[in-house]
């Protein structure tokens, strides 16, 4: 936070002046008399500070320590670059005699490289005590009060957050004669007060319009119960937000839209007293009226629901809606209306010209509505800019449906194909069918063995790795494979980590039961047993960047417009970057997460992007169409989007692990009863042993199948962030061994994109089927079961998007996790639970939706609202609770429609390699 100046009319006795950073080591002034410089402030000769000297941790020529206390606001002290290497520099001053001080002021050239500072004092210039310190967002201009101290020597001690140049101007130490006792010595607590003097409760809010100024009121309560008003200059103001600035007197200026947590703090007898958390929210009604936002649009109809995540439906025969437009720049509006993908007969959108700032309502012309899905496609043309686009949607339902209980927003029509009903901006349930090996619907191949390894005496790690390396040196065949390494029946001791780093290599066993191939993780090293691929993944081509020119691209869309499509063609591998700026964070409330009760540690979110890994299907003018839909909307208000080409030569592909049983040694004497924040029956809790079986790093088109794992601490499979098109199927996870708390027991763990986990069974996990933070879907969990759950399957934290839990029998939670963890907040957006069973929580995050369709089981309220945080949260789109719907599986129906019935057979449980395929 920045500080802005406020004039003070208080009588000050000026004891010292300006400040800047120099070279010599700290010594008492007498030890380095020749290197110290007398300070000549503009004071009367009778001033007790008159002949003081200044020295510092280092200085550069012309910017010595004395320049910080010479009374000239244009001069400054600067430390040497080598002095900054340990991220600590300081400036000291000798006042010549013991002097009372209760206020310090200084100015810097910048504050973004400053982590904290302290005002210190000393009787001998060697042993230092702290009078005041600040560790949260120091400002460029600091003016602070503290409990009065008397000393001859004072020091400004700066701790840097970045090794960048720092200049210190005008270091002043004063005693405010009107603040002899700024804080009562028997003060017990402090709090924010409203203008009527009433106490503001914990997490109270103050809303300000941009550029408004408001002085904060802080009261204190003494040991006798007396209430005192504390002067702002006696208070330290603590806030890390950028949407406001606070002066030393407590005057707040609203800078931009956002939320800021503020605390007041005072020091009494060396004891810090802090106020309850208080929030300042800044609003700006005109924030989206700049030319960069092109236009503001809305859809108008008295019978139409225009809310994100709610179906936009009109009845047959209803009048057509109108479009309200605010032009941020001079432009011409044109467009068309489509019904079921084709031009809507007789419906037109009149071409309309707008001056900058003009508002008009444009009425669609034509006959009343007939059944179908309507898209109102708008084009904004403006001189000197590419055309921008926007779309609205609404549906007039056709009552004819296939038989059975069906959803109203994703149902089989009379032709047996899925019909989707979007909201007014076109957001809809995703097509998830592109998830899994080879983009879904492709059988996992049985690969010819090229090497065979049998159990040996002692550790087998090296012998198995040598076989993997040998096959990795073989040429790739026409099918993209080099061959399989077969581990015969028996127990293999593995004390290390097996690594597959070449494409076309498969690690196969001869059975996942106890009489088959068993890999036993030995030793006390926490590790992964198998790692596939390296760490080098997608590399974007920055030269290919082009801006997305839709004001809004809905979740579930596969096409959008760009400023320049000339460099793109069908087949290009691309990253679609969805930008989420600070304004987006505020929109979803993640800059206003209440601090975790009793523990703290909660962090407000920062801006982040989502990079969707896609392939271009076709290019039509400026319109790009992708192979797989986007799992999050792109909104120009939140930063818009960008398109890039990419290369991924570092990814390996056509790799897998199959038909193996896994066990891990562990110390049975390590017992615990912790279960997150609760207690449970005693269990094995050793963590010095194998953590994960298979980790897919930089990989595409890989698999793990027909595997049973026991006694691991973390997971059977981790699909990492650089992985794509991975299938994990027909696995069993049993008897996990670890402490039952954060970060452990994530049995099937997705961080990558377009992956499928099907027919997996998990026991004793915390999060059986879990998705990490900011994961760009789609990803699918299909036909999975769990038992002995210690927590829920879920998107775990911080805005994972586009997941499907399809026919999963497990407790599932998709919610605002609020302060849990470090501030997990809204964990998942645009998720679907389809025909699930068990306990289910599903809430709607702002700007997005989650869908709970056909759930049978308990409906569990979210963590919030609660007594501590009563702010309302919306429920997800719930439908057919208590009864499953048709089709039985959303993923399978989508796959059937996209690739045909063979695709369903291809993802069924097929026989594994045997016979001659296991003979090199």
DAFENQUI-V842684 format. One line per field, one symbol per residue. ss: DSSP state (H for helix, E for strand, - for the rest). phi: phi as a letter, one per 20 degrees, with the letter a starting at -180 (. if undefined). burial: + if it has 16 or more other C-alpha atoms within 10 Angstrom, else -. A space follows every 10 residues. Layout:
ss->???
phi->???
burial->???
This chain:
ss->-E-------- -EEE------ --------HH HHHHH-EE-- ---------- --EEEE---E --E-HHHH-- ------EE-- --HHHH-EEE EEEEEEEEEE EEEEEEEE-- ---EEEEEEE EE------EE EEEE------ EEEEEEEEEE EEEEEEEEEE ------EEEE EEEEEE---- ------EEEE EEE-----E- ---EEEEEE- --EEE-EEEE EE----EEEE -HHH-EEE-- ---EEE---- EEEE---EEE EEEEEEEE-- EEEE---EEE EEE------- HHH-EEEEEE ---------- --EE------ -EEEEEE--- EEEEEEEEE- -EE----E-- -EEE----EE EEE-E----- -EEEEEEEEE E------EEE EEEEEE---- E----E---E EEE----EEE ---------- ------HHH- --------EE EEE-----E- HHHHHHHHHH HH-------- --EEEEE--E EEEE---EEE ----EEEE-- ------EEEE E-----EEEE EE------EE EEEEEEEE-E -EE-----EE EE-------- --EEEEEEEE -HHHHHH--- ---------- -------EEE EEEEEEEEEE --EEEE---- ---EEHHH-- EEEEEEE--- -EEEEEEEEE EEEE------ EEEEE--EEE EEEE-----E EEEEEE--EE EEEEEEEEEE ----EEEEE- ---EEEEEEE EEEE-----E -----EEEEE --E--EEE-- EEE---EEEE E----EEEEE EE--EEE--- --EEE----E EEEEEE--E- -EEE-E---- -----E-EE- -EEE--EEEE EEEE------ EEE--EEEE- ---------- ---EE-EEE- -----E---H HHHHHHHHH- HHHHHH---- ----HHHH--
phi->.eddfcfddf fdefdbcgbb dddfffbggf fcgfeecfed ffcfffffeg dfccbbfabd fncfgffecd mdfedbecff fffffembcb cccdenagcf ccbccbccfa cfddeabbed cbecmceddd ebbbcdlgdf cdbcebfgcc aedcbeddde ececgccddl ecdbdefecg cfcgfdfdbc bfcefenffe fgmfccdceg mfcbefdcdc cefenfdcee fgfededdad fdecccffen eedeebgqcc eccebcdclm deddfffcdd dddbfdfdef ffemadcbdc afddedcfnd fecdegnfff fddecdeebf bcecrbddcl ndgfgmecdf fcecegnfdb ddefdqfffd gqedceedcd dbgncffdcb bccbcdfeff cffofcfedb ceefemdfdd deefdnfbff eefeeoglnn mdfffedffc bccdgdenfd gfffffffff ffefffegen deqddeeffp ddecedcecd ccfmdcdcdd pdefeeeded fdndefaeec cdnededfcf effegbefde fbdffnedba dcfbefedbg nfecdeeeec efffgffeme dceffggmcm nfdffdgbdd deebcfebcc meedddfcfe ebfdcgfeom bbccfbcbff eeblcacbmc dcccfbefee cbcfcleccb fgbfcfceaf ececdeeebc lcbcblcccc mfedafbdef feebldddbl dcdclfcafe bgndldfdcd cecldcccld cccmeecfcc defleefecc dcldcbbled adfafealmf cmdcddldda fcccbeeleg meofmfebcm ecdclecpec dbcefgmbbc cdcmedqfed ffgcfbffce ffceffeebl fnbfddffcf gffffgfecn ffffffeffd fegblffedg
burial->++++------ ---+++++++ ++++-++++- -----+++++ +------+++ ++++++++++ --++++++++ +++-++++++ --++--++++ +++++-++++ ++++++++-+ ++++++++++ +++-+----+ +++---++++ +++++++++- ++++++++++ --+--+++++ ++++++--+- -+++--+-++ +++-----++ --+-++-+++ --+--+++++ ++-------+ ++++++++++ ++++++++++ ++++++++++ ++++++++-- --++++++++ +++-----+- --+++++-++ ---+++-+++ +++++---++ ++++++++++ +++++++++- ---+--+++- ---+----+- -+-+----++ ++++++++++ ++----++++ +++++++--- ++---+++++ +++---++++ ++++++++++ ++++++++++ ++++-+++++ +++-+---++ +--++-+++- ++---+---- ++++++++++ ++++++++++ ++++++++++ ++---+++++ ++++-+++++ +++++-++-+ ---+++++++ ++++++++++ +++++--+-- -+++++++++ ++++++--++ ++++++---- -++++-+--+ +++++++++- -+++++++++ ++++++++++ ++++++-+-+ ++++++++++ ++++++---- ++-++----- --++++++++ ++++++++++ ++++++++++ ++++++++++ ++++++++++ ++++++++++ ---+++++++ ++++++++++ ++++++++++ ++++++++++ ++++++--++ ++++++++++ ++++++++++ ++++++++++ ++++++++++ ++++++++++ ++++++++++ +++++++--- -+-+------ ----++++++ +--++++-++ ++++++---- --++--+--- -++---++--
